[in-house]
């Protein structure tokens, strides 16, 4: 599995995301997915995990899928939101729904696979920051399996970032990170202009000698790339997500 960034909004009774807010977040997600190049996977934030109801009277699975697609298009043409359509199709027993996406206890959840593409990590984090400005009554929790985000977990709400700490030692460390403007890594997107696609297989891996395998896998979750992705000869253009945050707060739990 390639490194991922994960996002959760807890279903705790305090967080609220309306259907209309979700429509705006979906449009924003589609824009990020289509406007930029994603080398390992695209953002996949969801409020519902959706499955066809294979117990539906339409016995043939292909026929059922075609009808679901047609029904979706018809309902969408009436101006219904995505969530309203899903609930309607659930009532009609066409689909099964799991609230909160694929993670339990969530109002919405999702992730993106980025591996070692830090520009993609930047883009997904920026997308979530903007989503928090849309659904202002929801706290978006972010986890980075890598090091673009220099704290775990991180909460975003209405453009403000909250860093949660459990001790005075952690508090002092968080203060250093915030004062040095190092919560998010600085990114030069030009370094990733020619970034190769992520592959889950390395050609001839099984036949390699042990030392060769170690060389391929020496960077955890970076395997799948076969070239140096950095282009230092290109002009630097630094993106600093720290500067786009309204406020950074350090909170003791």
ABEGO torsion letter per residue (X at the ends): XBBBBBBBBBBAGABBBBAAAAAAAAAAAAAAAAABBBAAEBBBBBABBBBBBAABABABAAAAAAAAAAAAAAAAAAGBBAAAAAAAAAAAGABBBBBGEABBGBABBEBBBAEABAAAAAAAAAAAAAAAAABAABBBBBBBABAABABOBBBBBGGBBBBBBABAAAAAAAAAAAAAGAABBBBBAAAAAABBBBBABBBGAAABBAAAAAAAAABBGABGBABBABBAABBBBBBBAAAABABBBBBBX
